[in-house]
Amino acid sequence: MKTIEFETELRDDKRLTIPDRLASALPTHGRATVIVCVNADPEDRVWRKASYAQFLRDESDEDAVYDKYR
């Protein structure tokens, strides 16, 4: 699964705008799952980005504890 994260303004017409630089990287047809997070605490955003970066690291040393369960 490919994920793209961005911030956008919520508008009265109930439409979400995808920034042009990201929209051009999306397929021209198909389906997507959309998750909307609102009123995020700035500290939550920092934690979420750090945890996501950790998740994307391939086989980090911290995950070695789980190797015996493979």
N, C-alpha and C positions, 0 to 999 in steps of 0.2 A: 504494500500500500504506500502510495506517495502522499505526503502531507505538505500543505502549504499554510503558513500562519501569517496573518496580517491584521491590522487594525483598520476599522472603517467607522464612519459616522452612522448612527441610527437616524432614520428620517421618518417624517410623518407618513410618507407613502408606503411604508413597510417594505422597502427594497434595500437589499445590501449591495453595495458597490464593491466589486473586485478591482483592485488597482491594475491599471493597464499592463505594468511590467510583469505582473503575475498572471493575468488573464491570458496573455499571449503564450504562456507555458502550459496551459491546460488543453486537454483534448477538445476538439470541436463538437463532439457529441458524446453521449453516454450519461451515466448517473454519478452523483457525488454525495457523500455524507457530509452534512454541515453541522457543526457544533458551534453554538453562539454562547460566549461567556461575557456577561455584562457586570458592570460595577466591580471590577476586579481590584482588590487591594494591591497597591504597588509592591508590597512585600511578597504577595502571592505570585505576582508576575516574575519577580526575580527568582523565587524558588522553583517555579514551573520551568523557566528557561534553563536553570542549572540542572534540574533533574532530567529534562529532555536531552540535554547535551551529554549527561552521564549515560543515559539509555542508549544513545547512538554510538558511544564508544564500543568498539568491538573487543569483547573478552577483556574487560578491565581487570586489574588485580583484585579489586573488591569482590568481583563475581566468582573468583576461583573457589570459594567455599561451596558453590553449587555444583561444581564439576563432578563430584561423586554421585550425583543423582541422575546423571545422563544415562 
